Amino acid sequence: MMNIQKKALVALILVANMVIAPVAYAHLMVAQHGTLNVIDNHAFIVLSLPISAFNDLDDDLNKKVSIDEFNAHKKQISKTIKRGVYLNDHHYKFTLEGLLLNPEVSHDDANNIEHITITGRYTVPVITKQLKLNVRLFSQSSDLNKYHITATNKQQKMTHQFALTPRTPFSTVF
């Protein structure tokens, strides 16, 4: 049964990737907001990260990150996200699996990426009250260095809203 659910999820993600244009013009997530949905032993994340939270992407030094620059640094961006956005409990650190990156461009300039919306999942054998979401990717701009997160577990009818900042970059999920 679980194998069928995994295949269905993978199929849904693949279809979504084919439907969404390489550069999204409609935002998938409000800037600096995210959701973490717990289903069984998985936690699915959607999170909008400002492009300014990443270093050394602007190759031509024009203070913009183009789709070409984004594509040239995609592996670096993925590694940075996997190191900087994770779950942990008192024993383990859980790494993001199946990471998808969706660059979101400025409404004023279609060749200027402002945010990256990430999606992926964590596999957590047991969801405990010690489970924490950690985000270690913040912009230097004070306007862009706060994330508003909503965590839900519909099976257990639990919801928790919290904010993450450079001073408090982690929070218990529930």
PAPA-236840 format. One record per atom (N, C-alpha, C): x, y, z; residue number from 0; residue in three letters; atom name. Coordinates in Angstrom, 2 decimals. Example, Ala and Ser with C-alpha at 12.3 -4.5 7.8 and 13.67 -1.06 7.14 Angstrom:
2
13.19 | -5.69 | 7.80 | 0 | ALA | N
12.30 | -4.50 | 7.80 | 0 | ALA | CA
13.20 | -3.30 | 7.80 | 0 | ALA | C
12.85 | -2.25 | 7.08 | 1 | SER | N
13.67 | -1.06 | 7.14 | 1 | SER | CA
12.90 | 0.03 | 7.87 | 1 | SER | C
END
This chain:
174
0.82 | -1.19 | 0.00 | 0 | MET | N
0.00 | 0.00 | 0.00 | 0 | MET | CA
0.87 | 1.26 | 0.00 | 0 | MET | C
1.88 | 1.31 | 0.88 | 1 | MET | N
2.75 | 2.48 | 0.97 | 1 | MET | CA
3.52 | 2.67 | -0.34 | 1 | MET | C
3.92 | 1.56 | -1.00 | 2 | ASN | N
4.65 | 1.65 | -2.25 | 2 | ASN | CA
3.79 | 2.33 | -3.32 | 2 | ASN | C
2.49 | 2.04 | -3.34 | 3 | ILE | N
1.58 | 2.66 | -4.29 | 3 | ILE | CA
1.49 | 4.16 | -4.01 | 3 | ILE | C
1.44 | 4.55 | -2.73 | 4 | GLN | N
1.39 | 5.97 | -2.37 | 4 | GLN | CA
2.67 | 6.69 | -2.81 | 4 | GLN | C
3.81 | 6.05 | -2.65 | 5 | LYS | N
5.07 | 6.66 | -3.07 | 5 | LYS | CA
5.09 | 6.85 | -4.58 | 5 | LYS | C
4.65 | 5.84 | -5.32 | 6 | LYS | N
4.61 | 5.94 | -6.78 | 6 | LYS | CA
3.65 | 7.04 | -7.22 | 6 | LYS | C
2.52 | 7.14 | -6.56 | 7 | ALA | N
1.55 | 8.18 | -6.90 | 7 | ALA | CA
2.13 | 9.57 | -6.63 | 7 | ALA | C
2.86 | 9.72 | -5.52 | 8 | LEU | N
3.47 | 11.00 | -5.19 | 8 | LEU | CA
4.52 | 11.38 | -6.23 | 8 | LEU | C
5.36 | 10.42 | -6.59 | 9 | VAL | N
6.39 | 10.67 | -7.60 | 9 | VAL | CA
5.75 | 11.06 | -8.92 | 9 | VAL | C
4.68 | 10.35 | -9.32 | 10 | ALA | N
3.98 | 10.67 | -10.56 | 10 | ALA | CA
3.39 | 12.07 | -10.51 | 10 | ALA | C
2.80 | 12.44 | -9.38 | 11 | LEU | N
2.22 | 13.76 | -9.22 | 11 | LEU | CA
3.29 | 14.84 | -9.33 | 11 | LEU | C
4.43 | 14.63 | -8.71 | 12 | ILE | N
5.53 | 15.61 | -8.78 | 12 | ILE | CA
6.04 | 15.73 | -10.21 | 12 | ILE | C
6.19 | 14.62 | -10.91 | 13 | LEU | N
6.66 | 14.67 | -12.30 | 13 | LEU | CA
5.67 | 15.42 | -13.19 | 13 | LEU | C
4.39 | 15.15 | -13.03 | 14 | VAL | N
3.38 | 15.86 | -13.82 | 14 | VAL | CA
3.41 | 17.35 | -13.50 | 14 | VAL | C
3.53 | 17.68 | -12.22 | 15 | ALA | N
3.58 | 19.09 | -11.82 | 15 | ALA | CA
4.78 | 19.79 | -12.45 | 15 | ALA | C
5.92 | 19.10 | -12.51 | 16 | ASN | N
7.11 | 19.69 | -13.12 | 16 | ASN | CA
6.94 | 19.91 | -14.61 | 16 | ASN | C
6.22 | 19.02 | -15.28 | 17 | MET | N
6.00 | 19.19 | -16.71 | 17 | MET | CA
5.03 | 20.33 | -16.99 | 17 | MET | C
4.07 | 20.54 | -16.10 | 18 | VAL | N
3.06 | 21.57 | -16.30 | 18 | VAL | CA
3.61 | 22.95 | -15.98 | 18 | VAL | C
4.42 | 23.05 | -14.94 | 19 | ILE | N
4.98 | 24.33 | -14.52 | 19 | ILE | CA
6.10 | 24.71 | -15.47 | 19 | ILE | C
6.06 | 25.93 | -15.96 | 20 | ALA | N
7.10 | 26.41 | -16.87 | 20 | ALA | CA
8.43 | 26.47 | -16.14 | 20 | ALA | C
9.55 | 26.47 | -16.88 | 21 | PRO | N
10.86 | 26.53 | -16.23 | 21 | PRO | CA
11.01 | 27.69 | -15.27 | 21 | PRO | C
10.40 | 28.81 | -15.57 | 22 | VAL | N
10.41 | 29.94 | -14.65 | 22 | VAL | CA
8.95 | 30.26 | -14.35 | 22 | VAL | C
8.59 | 30.14 | -13.10 | 23 | ALA | N
7.19 | 30.36 | -12.72 | 23 | ALA | CA
6.89 | 31.85 | -12.65 | 23 | ALA | C
5.75 | 32.22 | -13.20 | 24 | TYR | N
5.32 | 33.60 | -13.13 | 24 | TYR | CA
4.29 | 33.80 | -12.03 | 24 | TYR | C
3.69 | 32.74 | -11.56 | 25 | ALA | N
2.79 | 32.80 | -10.41 | 25 | ALA | CA
3.52 | 32.13 | -9.25 | 25 | ALA | C
3.46 | 32.73 | -8.10 | 26 | HIS | N
4.19 | 32.20 | -6.96 | 26 | HIS | CA
3.48 | 30.97 | -6.40 | 26 | HIS | C
4.26 | 29.94 | -6.12 | 27 | LEU | N
3.72 | 28.73 | -5.52 | 27 | LEU | CA
3.50 | 28.91 | -4.03 | 27 | LEU | C
4.26 | 29.80 | -3.44 | 28 | MET | N
4.19 | 30.04 | -2.00 | 28 | MET | CA
4.49 | 31.51 | -1.76 | 28 | MET | C
3.81 | 32.09 | -0.81 | 29 | VAL | N
4.08 | 33.48 | -0.43 | 29 | VAL | CA
5.54 | 33.58 | 0.01 | 29 | VAL | C
6.19 | 34.66 | -0.34 | 30 | ALA | N
7.60 | 34.85 | -0.01 | 30 | ALA | CA
7.83 | 34.68 | 1.49 | 30 | ALA | C
8.91 | 33.97 | 1.82 | 31 | GLN | N
9.34 | 33.67 | 3.20 | 31 | GLN | CA
8.28 | 32.95 | 4.02 | 31 | GLN | C
7.43 | 32.18 | 3.38 | 32 | HIS | N
6.45 | 31.34 | 4.07 | 32 | HIS | CA
6.71 | 29.89 | 3.69 | 32 | HIS | C
6.21 | 29.01 | 4.53 | 33 | GLY | N
6.36 | 27.60 | 4.24 | 33 | GLY | CA
5.34 | 26.75 | 4.95 | 33 | GLY | C
5.21 | 25.54 | 4.47 | 34 | THR | N
4.35 | 24.55 | 5.12 | 34 | THR | CA
5.15 | 23.27 | 5.32 | 34 | THR | C
4.81 | 22.58 | 6.38 | 35 | LEU | N
5.39 | 21.27 | 6.66 | 35 | LEU | CA
4.21 | 20.37 | 7.02 | 35 | LEU | C
3.91 | 19.41 | 6.13 | 36 | ASN | N
2.76 | 18.53 | 6.33 | 36 | ASN | CA
3.25 | 17.13 | 6.66 | 36 | ASN | C
2.86 | 16.65 | 7.83 | 37 | VAL | N
3.28 | 15.33 | 8.29 | 37 | VAL | CA
2.21 | 14.32 | 7.92 | 37 | VAL | C
2.62 | 13.28 | 7.20 | 38 | ILE | N
1.75 | 12.17 | 6.83 | 38 | ILE | CA
2.52 | 10.89 | 7.11 | 38 | ILE | C
1.99 | 10.09 | 8.04 | 39 | ASP | N
2.65 | 8.86 | 8.47 | 39 | ASP | CA
4.08 | 9.19 | 8.92 | 39 | ASP | C
5.09 | 8.59 | 8.28 | 40 | ASN | N
6.47 | 8.85 | 8.71 | 40 | ASN | CA
7.21 | 9.77 | 7.73 | 40 | ASN | C
6.44 | 10.60 | 7.02 | 41 | HIS | N
7.04 | 11.57 | 6.10 | 41 | HIS | CA
6.59 | 12.97 | 6.47 | 41 | HIS | C
7.46 | 13.93 | 6.24 | 42 | ALA | N
7.13 | 15.34 | 6.40 | 42 | ALA | CA
7.43 | 16.01 | 5.07 | 42 | ALA | C
6.42 | 16.59 | 4.45 | 43 | PHE | N
6.54 | 17.22 | 3.15 | 43 | PHE | CA
6.64 | 18.73 | 3.35 | 43 | PHE | C
7.66 | 19.32 | 2.72 | 44 | ILE | N
7.89 | 20.75 | 2.91 | 44 | ILE | CA
7.71 | 21.50 | 1.60 | 44 | ILE | C
7.15 | 22.69 | 1.71 | 45 | VAL | N
7.13 | 23.69 | 0.65 | 45 | VAL | CA
7.60 | 24.97 | 1.34 | 45 | VAL | C
8.64 | 25.60 | 0.80 | 46 | LEU | N
9.23 | 26.76 | 1.46 | 46 | LEU | CA
9.77 | 27.73 | 0.41 | 46 | LEU | C
9.45 | 29.01 | 0.58 | 47 | SER | N
9.95 | 30.05 | -0.31 | 47 | SER | CA
11.17 | 30.70 | 0.33 | 47 | SER | C
12.31 | 30.59 | -0.35 | 48 | LEU | N
13.57 | 31.15 | 0.13 | 48 | LEU | CA
13.97 | 32.33 | -0.75 | 48 | LEU | C
14.40 | 33.45 | -0.18 | 49 | PRO | N
14.86 | 34.56 | -1.01 | 49 | PRO | CA
16.18 | 34.19 | -1.70 | 49 | PRO | C
16.32 | 34.59 | -2.94 | 50 | ILE | N
17.55 | 34.29 | -3.68 | 50 | ILE | CA
18.76 | 34.92 | -3.01 | 50 | ILE | C
18.53 | 36.01 | -2.26 | 51 | SER | N
19.63 | 36.69 | -1.57 | 51 | SER | CA
20.18 | 35.89 | -0.39 | 51 | SER | C
19.55 | 34.76 | -0.06 | 52 | ALA | N
20.08 | 33.89 | 0.99 | 52 | ALA | CA
21.22 | 33.01 | 0.47 | 52 | ALA | C
21.47 | 33.08 | -0.83 | 53 | PHE | N
22.50 | 32.25 | -1.46 | 53 | PHE | CA
23.63 | 33.15 | -1.93 | 53 | PHE | C
24.85 | 32.67 | -1.77 | 54 | ASN | N
26.02 | 33.44 | -2.15 | 54 | ASN | CA
26.55 | 33.00 | -3.52 | 54 | ASN | C
27.21 | 33.92 | -4.19 | 55 | ASP | N
27.98 | 33.64 | -5.41 | 55 | ASP | CA
27.14 | 33.08 | -6.56 | 55 | ASP | C
25.93 | 33.60 | -6.75 | 56 | LEU | N
25.11 | 33.18 | -7.89 | 56 | LEU | CA
25.15 | 34.21 | -9.02 | 56 | LEU | C
25.44 | 35.45 | -8.69 | 57 | ASP | N
25.39 | 36.55 | -9.66 | 57 | ASP | CA
26.73 | 36.64 | -10.40 | 57 | ASP | C
26.88 | 35.81 | -11.41 | 58 | ASP | N
28.16 | 35.72 | -12.13 | 58 | ASP | CA
28.54 | 37.01 | -12.85 | 58 | ASP | C
27.55 | 37.71 | -13.41 | 59 | ASP | N
27.87 | 38.93 | -14.16 | 59 | ASP | CA
27.84 | 40.19 | -13.29 | 59 | ASP | C
27.65 | 40.01 | -11.99 | 60 | LEU | N
27.70 | 41.10 | -11.00 | 60 | LEU | CA
26.75 | 42.27 | -11.31 | 60 | LEU | C
25.57 | 41.95 | -11.85 | 61 | ASN | N
24.58 | 43.00 | -12.14 | 61 | ASN | CA
23.52 | 43.12 | -11.04 | 61 | ASN | C
23.76 | 42.46 | -9.91 | 62 | LYS | N
22.87 | 42.48 | -8.75 | 62 | LYS | CA
21.52 | 41.82 | -9.03 | 62 | LYS | C
21.51 | 40.91 | -10.00 | 63 | LYS | N
20.34 | 40.11 | -10.33 | 63 | LYS | CA
20.81 | 38.68 | -10.57 | 63 | LYS | C
19.92 | 37.74 | -10.32 | 64 | VAL | N
20.21 | 36.34 | -10.64 | 64 | VAL | CA
19.27 | 35.94 | -11.77 | 64 | VAL | C
19.84 | 35.66 | -12.94 | 65 | SER | N
19.06 | 35.27 | -14.11 | 65 | SER | CA
18.78 | 33.77 | -14.08 | 65 | SER | C
17.91 | 33.32 | -14.94 | 66 | ILE | N
17.62 | 31.89 | -15.05 | 66 | ILE | CA
18.87 | 31.13 | -15.49 | 66 | ILE | C
19.70 | 31.73 | -16.33 | 67 | ASP | N
20.95 | 31.07 | -16.74 | 67 | ASP | CA
21.90 | 30.91 | -15.56 | 67 | ASP | C
22.01 | 31.94 | -14.73 | 68 | GLU | N
22.86 | 31.85 | -13.54 | 68 | GLU | CA
22.29 | 30.83 | -12.56 | 68 | GLU | C
20.98 | 30.84 | -12.39 | 69 | PHE | N
20.32 | 29.84 | -11.54 | 69 | PHE | CA
20.64 | 28.43 | -12.02 | 69 | PHE | C
20.46 | 28.19 | -13.31 | 70 | ASN | N
20.72 | 26.85 | -13.86 | 70 | ASN | CA
22.19 | 26.46 | -13.74 | 70 | ASN | C
23.08 | 27.41 | -13.90 | 71 | ALA | N
24.52 | 27.12 | -13.78 | 71 | ALA | CA
24.91 | 26.73 | -12.36 | 71 | ALA | C
24.14 | 27.19 | -11.37 | 72 | HIS | N
24.47 | 26.95 | -9.96 | 72 | HIS | CA
23.47 | 26.02 | -9.27 | 72 | HIS | C
22.67 | 25.32 | -10.03 | 73 | LYS | N
21.60 | 24.49 | -9.46 | 73 | LYS | CA
22.14 | 23.45 | -8.47 | 73 | LYS | C
23.24 | 22.79 | -8.80 | 74 | LYS | N
23.81 | 21.79 | -7.88 | 74 | LYS | CA
24.27 | 22.43 | -6.58 | 74 | LYS | C
24.92 | 23.58 | -6.68 | 75 | GLN | N
25.38 | 24.32 | -5.51 | 75 | GLN | CA
24.18 | 24.74 | -4.65 | 75 | GLN | C
23.12 | 25.23 | -5.29 | 76 | ILE | N
21.91 | 25.64 | -4.57 | 76 | ILE | CA
21.31 | 24.45 | -3.84 | 76 | ILE | C
21.21 | 23.32 | -4.52 | 77 | SER | N
20.63 | 22.11 | -3.91 | 77 | SER | CA
21.44 | 21.66 | -2.70 | 77 | SER | C
22.75 | 21.65 | -2.82 | 78 | LYS | N
23.60 | 21.25 | -1.69 | 78 | LYS | CA
23.43 | 22.21 | -0.51 | 78 | LYS | C
23.37 | 23.50 | -0.81 | 79 | THR | N
23.19 | 24.50 | 0.25 | 79 | THR | CA
21.86 | 24.30 | 0.96 | 79 | THR | C
20.81 | 24.03 | 0.20 | 80 | ILE | N
19.49 | 23.81 | 0.80 | 80 | ILE | CA
19.49 | 22.55 | 1.65 | 80 | ILE | C
20.07 | 21.47 | 1.16 | 81 | LYS | N
20.09 | 20.21 | 1.93 | 81 | LYS | CA
20.86 | 20.37 | 3.24 | 81 | LYS | C
21.89 | 21.23 | 3.24 | 82 | ARG | N
22.63 | 21.49 | 4.48 | 82 | ARG | CA
21.89 | 22.46 | 5.38 | 82 | ARG | C
21.13 | 23.38 | 4.78 | 83 | GLY | N
20.56 | 24.48 | 5.55 | 83 | GLY | CA
19.09 | 24.38 | 5.91 | 83 | GLY | C
18.37 | 23.40 | 5.37 | 84 | VAL | N
16.95 | 23.21 | 5.68 | 84 | VAL | CA
16.77 | 21.74 | 6.03 | 84 | VAL | C
16.61 | 21.45 | 7.31 | 85 | TYR | N
16.55 | 20.05 | 7.73 | 85 | TYR | CA
15.68 | 19.88 | 8.97 | 85 | TYR | C
15.33 | 18.64 | 9.23 | 86 | LEU | N
14.64 | 18.27 | 10.47 | 86 | LEU | CA
15.64 | 17.53 | 11.34 | 86 | LEU | C
15.46 | 17.64 | 12.64 | 87 | ASN | N
16.26 | 16.83 | 13.55 | 87 | ASN | CA
15.47 | 16.54 | 14.81 | 87 | ASN | C
15.87 | 15.48 | 15.48 | 88 | ASP | N
15.35 | 15.21 | 16.83 | 88 | ASP | CA
16.57 | 15.05 | 17.72 | 88 | ASP | C
16.40 | 14.55 | 18.91 | 89 | HIS | N
17.55 | 14.48 | 19.81 | 89 | HIS | CA
18.58 | 13.43 | 19.40 | 89 | HIS | C
18.28 | 12.59 | 18.39 | 90 | HIS | N
19.23 | 11.57 | 17.95 | 90 | HIS | CA
19.74 | 11.75 | 16.52 | 90 | HIS | C
18.88 | 12.24 | 15.61 | 91 | TYR | N
19.22 | 12.21 | 14.19 | 91 | TYR | CA
18.93 | 13.54 | 13.50 | 91 | TYR | C
19.65 | 13.73 | 12.39 | 92 | LYS | N
19.39 | 14.83 | 11.46 | 92 | LYS | CA
18.81 | 14.20 | 10.20 | 92 | LYS | C
17.65 | 14.69 | 9.76 | 93 | PHE | N
16.97 | 14.14 | 8.61 | 93 | PHE | CA
17.14 | 15.08 | 7.42 | 93 | PHE | C
17.67 | 14.55 | 6.32 | 94 | THR | N
17.98 | 15.34 | 5.14 | 94 | THR | CA
16.81 | 15.33 | 4.16 | 94 | THR | C
16.66 | 16.40 | 3.47 | 95 | LEU | N
15.61 | 16.56 | 2.47 | 95 | LEU | CA
15.82 | 15.60 | 1.31 | 95 | LEU | C
14.76 | 14.91 | 0.92 | 96 | GLU | N
14.80 | 13.96 | -0.19 | 96 | GLU | CA
13.92 | 14.49 | -1.32 | 96 | GLU | C
14.27 | 14.14 | -2.55 | 97 | GLY | N
13.44 | 14.51 | -3.70 | 97 | GLY | CA
13.28 | 16.00 | -3.86 | 97 | GLY | C
14.34 | 16.75 | -3.60 | 98 | LEU | N
14.30 | 18.20 | -3.63 | 98 | LEU | CA
13.98 | 18.70 | -5.04 | 98 | LEU | C
12.97 | 19.56 | -5.12 | 99 | LEU | N
12.63 | 20.25 | -6.37 | 99 | LEU | CA
12.79 | 21.75 | -6.14 | 99 | LEU | C
13.38 | 22.42 | -7.11 | 100 | LEU | N
13.60 | 23.86 | -7.03 | 100 | LEU | CA
12.75 | 24.56 | -8.08 | 100 | LEU | C
12.03 | 25.57 | -7.66 | 101 | ASN | N
11.23 | 26.35 | -8.59 | 101 | ASN | CA
11.60 | 27.82 | -8.46 | 101 | ASN | C
12.37 | 28.35 | -9.42 | 102 | PRO | N
12.74 | 29.76 | -9.35 | 102 | PRO | CA
11.52 | 30.64 | -9.61 | 102 | PRO | C
11.39 | 31.71 | -8.85 | 103 | GLU | N
10.28 | 32.64 | -9.01 | 103 | GLU | CA
10.84 | 34.01 | -9.35 | 103 | GLU | C
10.39 | 34.54 | -10.47 | 104 | VAL | N
10.94 | 35.78 | -10.98 | 104 | VAL | CA
10.19 | 36.99 | -10.46 | 104 | VAL | C
10.83 | 38.12 | -10.59 | 105 | SER | N
10.24 | 39.40 | -10.23 | 105 | SER | CA
9.07 | 39.70 | -11.16 | 105 | SER | C
8.04 | 40.35 | -10.63 | 106 | HIS | N
6.93 | 40.77 | -11.48 | 106 | HIS | CA
7.37 | 41.85 | -12.46 | 106 | HIS | C
8.41 | 42.60 | -12.11 | 107 | ASP | N
8.89 | 43.70 | -12.94 | 107 | ASP | CA
9.92 | 43.28 | -13.98 | 107 | ASP | C
10.65 | 42.19 | -13.70 | 108 | ASP | N
11.75 | 41.79 | -14.57 | 108 | ASP | CA
11.78 | 40.27 | -14.67 | 108 | ASP | C
11.35 | 39.75 | -15.80 | 109 | ALA | N
11.26 | 38.30 | -15.99 | 109 | ALA | CA
12.62 | 37.61 | -15.99 | 109 | ALA | C
13.70 | 38.37 | -16.03 | 110 | ASN | N
15.03 | 37.77 | -15.99 | 110 | ASN | CA
15.72 | 38.02 | -14.65 | 110 | ASN | C
14.91 | 38.21 | -13.59 | 111 | ASN | N
15.46 | 38.45 | -12.27 | 111 | ASN | CA
14.76 | 37.54 | -11.26 | 111 | ASN | C
15.43 | 36.50 | -10.83 | 112 | ILE | N
14.86 | 35.58 | -9.86 | 112 | ILE | CA
14.93 | 36.22 | -8.48 | 112 | ILE | C
13.80 | 36.24 | -7.78 | 113 | GLU | N
13.76 | 36.82 | -6.44 | 113 | GLU | CA
13.69 | 35.76 | -5.35 | 113 | GLU | C
13.00 | 34.66 | -5.63 | 114 | HIS | N
12.82 | 33.59 | -4.64 | 114 | HIS | CA
12.97 | 32.23 | -5.30 | 114 | HIS | C
13.24 | 31.25 | -4.49 | 115 | ILE | N
13.21 | 29.86 | -4.93 | 115 | ILE | CA
12.24 | 29.14 | -4.01 | 115 | ILE | C
11.22 | 28.55 | -4.59 | 116 | THR | N
10.31 | 27.72 | -3.80 | 116 | THR | CA
10.81 | 26.30 | -3.89 | 116 | THR | C
11.03 | 25.71 | -2.72 | 117 | ILE | N
11.52 | 24.34 | -2.67 | 117 | ILE | CA
10.38 | 23.41 | -2.23 | 117 | ILE | C
10.42 | 22.20 | -2.74 | 118 | THR | N
9.53 | 21.15 | -2.28 | 118 | THR | CA
10.36 | 19.89 | -2.09 | 118 | THR | C
9.94 | 19.08 | -1.17 | 119 | GLY | N
10.63 | 17.83 | -0.91 | 119 | GLY | CA
10.03 | 17.16 | 0.30 | 119 | GLY | C
10.66 | 16.10 | 0.72 | 120 | ARG | N
10.14 | 15.40 | 1.89 | 120 | ARG | CA
11.29 | 14.87 | 2.75 | 120 | ARG | C
10.94 | 14.65 | 3.98 | 121 | TYR | N
11.83 | 14.03 | 4.95 | 121 | TYR | CA
11.19 | 12.71 | 5.36 | 121 | TYR | C
12.02 | 11.70 | 5.53 | 122 | THR | N
11.53 | 10.45 | 6.09 | 122 | THR | CA
11.97 | 10.39 | 7.54 | 122 | THR | C
10.99 | 10.33 | 8.43 | 123 | VAL | N
11.25 | 10.35 | 9.87 | 123 | VAL | CA
10.61 | 9.10 | 10.46 | 123 | VAL | C
11.40 | 8.14 | 10.94 | 124 | PRO | N
10.83 | 6.88 | 11.45 | 124 | PRO | CA
9.73 | 7.08 | 12.49 | 124 | PRO | C
9.96 | 8.00 | 13.43 | 125 | VAL | N
8.98 | 8.26 | 14.48 | 125 | VAL | CA
8.88 | 9.76 | 14.67 | 125 | VAL | C
7.67 | 10.28 | 14.54 | 126 | ILE | N
7.45 | 11.71 | 14.76 | 126 | ILE | CA
7.30 | 11.93 | 16.27 | 126 | ILE | C
8.24 | 12.65 | 16.86 | 127 | THR | N
8.22 | 12.88 | 18.30 | 127 | THR | CA
8.05 | 14.37 | 18.59 | 127 | THR | C
7.83 | 14.69 | 19.83 | 128 | LYS | N
7.71 | 16.09 | 20.23 | 128 | LYS | CA
9.06 | 16.81 | 20.20 | 128 | LYS | C
10.14 | 16.07 | 20.05 | 129 | GLN | N
11.47 | 16.68 | 19.95 | 129 | GLN | CA
11.84 | 17.05 | 18.52 | 129 | GLN | C
10.99 | 16.72 | 17.55 | 130 | LEU | N
11.29 | 17.00 | 16.15 | 130 | LEU | CA
11.30 | 18.50 | 15.91 | 130 | LEU | C
12.40 | 18.98 | 15.27 | 131 | LYS | N
12.58 | 20.41 | 15.03 | 131 | LYS | CA
12.82 | 20.66 | 13.55 | 131 | LYS | C
12.25 | 21.76 | 13.05 | 132 | LEU | N
12.58 | 22.25 | 11.72 | 132 | LEU | CA
13.67 | 23.30 | 11.87 | 132 | LEU | C
14.72 | 23.17 | 11.09 | 133 | ASN | N
15.85 | 24.10 | 11.10 | 133 | ASN | CA
15.98 | 24.75 | 9.73 | 133 | ASN | C
16.08 | 26.06 | 9.71 | 134 | VAL | N
16.37 | 26.78 | 8.47 | 134 | VAL | CA
17.56 | 27.68 | 8.77 | 134 | VAL | C
18.65 | 27.44 | 8.05 | 135 | ARG | N
19.89 | 28.19 | 8.27 | 135 | ARG | CA
20.25 | 29.05 | 7.07 | 135 | ARG | C
19.25 | 29.39 | 6.26 | 136 | LEU | N
19.47 | 30.21 | 5.06 | 136 | LEU | CA
18.69 | 31.51 | 5.19 | 136 | LEU | C
19.41 | 32.58 | 5.45 | 137 | PHE | N
18.78 | 33.87 | 5.64 | 137 | PHE | CA
19.44 | 34.92 | 4.77 | 137 | PHE | C
18.65 | 35.87 | 4.34 | 138 | SER | N
19.13 | 37.00 | 3.56 | 138 | SER | CA
19.84 | 37.98 | 4.49 | 138 | SER | C
20.69 | 38.80 | 3.91 | 139 | GLN | N
21.31 | 39.88 | 4.67 | 139 | GLN | CA
20.33 | 41.03 | 4.88 | 139 | GLN | C
19.28 | 41.06 | 4.06 | 140 | SER | N
18.26 | 42.10 | 4.18 | 140 | SER | CA
17.32 | 41.77 | 5.33 | 140 | SER | C
17.13 | 42.73 | 6.23 | 141 | SER | N
16.27 | 42.47 | 7.39 | 141 | SER | CA
14.82 | 42.23 | 6.98 | 141 | SER | C
14.42 | 42.73 | 5.81 | 142 | ASP | N
13.05 | 42.49 | 5.34 | 142 | ASP | CA
12.83 | 41.05 | 4.89 | 142 | ASP | C
13.90 | 40.35 | 4.61 | 143 | LEU | N
13.78 | 39.01 | 4.04 | 143 | LEU | CA
14.33 | 37.92 | 4.95 | 143 | LEU | C
14.54 | 38.21 | 6.22 | 144 | ASN | N
15.18 | 37.19 | 7.07 | 144 | ASN | CA
14.26 | 36.61 | 8.14 | 144 | ASN | C
12.99 | 36.43 | 7.78 | 145 | LYS | N
12.05 | 35.78 | 8.69 | 145 | LYS | CA
11.15 | 34.85 | 7.87 | 145 | LYS | C
11.01 | 33.63 | 8.35 | 146 | TYR | N
10.15 | 32.64 | 7.69 | 146 | TYR | CA
8.94 | 32.36 | 8.59 | 146 | TYR | C
7.77 | 32.33 | 7.99 | 147 | HIS | N
6.53 | 31.98 | 8.69 | 147 | HIS | CA
6.16 | 30.57 | 8.25 | 147 | HIS | C
6.13 | 29.65 | 9.19 | 148 | ILE | N
5.91 | 28.23 | 8.89 | 148 | ILE | CA
4.62 | 27.76 | 9.54 | 148 | ILE | C
3.88 | 26.94 | 8.80 | 149 | THR | N
2.71 | 26.26 | 9.34 | 149 | THR | CA
2.94 | 24.77 | 9.19 | 149 | THR | C
2.98 | 24.07 | 10.33 | 150 | ALA | N
3.15 | 22.61 | 10.34 | 150 | ALA | CA
1.79 | 21.98 | 10.65 | 150 | ALA | C
1.45 | 20.93 | 9.93 | 151 | THR | N
0.18 | 20.24 | 10.17 | 151 | THR | CA
0.38 | 18.73 | 10.17 | 151 | THR | C
-0.43 | 18.09 | 10.98 | 152 | ASN | N
-0.55 | 16.63 | 10.98 | 152 | ASN | CA
-2.05 | 16.36 | 11.07 | 152 | ASN | C
-2.67 | 16.19 | 9.92 | 153 | LYS | N
-4.13 | 16.03 | 9.87 | 153 | LYS | CA
-4.57 | 14.74 | 10.56 | 153 | LYS | C
-3.75 | 13.69 | 10.50 | 154 | GLN | N
-4.12 | 12.44 | 11.15 | 154 | GLN | CA
-4.28 | 12.62 | 12.65 | 154 | GLN | C
-3.42 | 13.42 | 13.25 | 155 | GLN | N
-3.50 | 13.66 | 14.70 | 155 | GLN | CA
-4.16 | 14.99 | 15.02 | 155 | GLN | C
-4.69 | 15.65 | 14.00 | 156 | LYS | N
-5.39 | 16.94 | 14.16 | 156 | LYS | CA
-4.54 | 17.96 | 14.91 | 156 | LYS | C
-3.31 | 18.13 | 14.43 | 157 | MET | N
-2.39 | 19.08 | 15.06 | 157 | MET | CA
-1.94 | 20.11 | 14.03 | 157 | MET | C
-1.86 | 21.36 | 14.47 | 158 | THR | N
-1.33 | 22.45 | 13.66 | 158 | THR | CA
-0.47 | 23.33 | 14.56 | 158 | THR | C
0.63 | 23.79 | 14.01 | 159 | HIS | N
1.51 | 24.68 | 14.77 | 159 | HIS | CA
2.06 | 25.73 | 13.81 | 159 | HIS | C
1.91 | 26.99 | 14.15 | 160 | GLN | N
2.49 | 28.07 | 13.38 | 160 | GLN | CA
3.63 | 28.68 | 14.17 | 160 | GLN | C
4.73 | 28.95 | 13.48 | 161 | PHE | N
5.89 | 29.53 | 14.14 | 161 | PHE | CA
6.71 | 30.32 | 13.14 | 161 | PHE | C
7.61 | 31.13 | 13.65 | 162 | ALA | N
8.50 | 31.93 | 12.82 | 162 | ALA | CA
9.94 | 31.53 | 13.10 | 162 | ALA | C
10.77 | 31.58 | 12.05 | 163 | LEU | N
12.20 | 31.30 | 12.18 | 163 | LEU | CA
12.97 | 32.53 | 11.73 | 163 | LEU | C
13.97 | 32.90 | 12.51 | 164 | THR | N
14.81 | 34.07 | 12.22 | 164 | THR | CA
16.27 | 33.68 | 12.43 | 164 | THR | C
17.21 | 34.54 | 12.06 | 165 | PRO | N
18.61 | 34.22 | 12.32 | 165 | PRO | CA
18.89 | 33.98 | 13.81 | 165 | PRO | C
18.16 | 34.66 | 14.70 | 166 | ARG | N
18.36 | 34.46 | 16.15 | 166 | ARG | CA
17.69 | 33.18 | 16.65 | 166 | ARG | C
16.61 | 32.78 | 16.02 | 167 | THR | N
15.89 | 31.54 | 16.38 | 167 | THR | CA
15.64 | 30.74 | 15.10 | 167 | THR | C
16.70 | 30.08 | 14.58 | 168 | PRO | N
16.58 | 29.40 | 13.29 | 168 | PRO | CA
15.94 | 28.01 | 13.35 | 168 | PRO | C
15.40 | 27.62 | 14.48 | 169 | PHE | N
14.74 | 26.32 | 14.58 | 169 | PHE | CA
13.58 | 26.41 | 15.54 | 169 | PHE | C
12.65 | 25.47 | 15.38 | 170 | SER | N
11.50 | 25.39 | 16.28 | 170 | SER | CA
11.01 | 23.96 | 16.29 | 170 | SER | C
10.47 | 23.55 | 17.42 | 171 | THR | N
9.81 | 22.23 | 17.44 | 171 | THR | CA
8.64 | 22.30 | 16.47 | 171 | THR | C
8.36 | 21.17 | 15.83 | 172 | VAL | N
7.30 | 21.12 | 14.83 | 172 | VAL | CA
5.93 | 21.13 | 15.50 | 172 | VAL | C
5.78 | 20.34 | 16.58 | 173 | PHE | N
4.50 | 20.28 | 17.31 | 173 | PHE | CA
4.76 | 20.37 | 18.80 | 173 | PHE | C
END
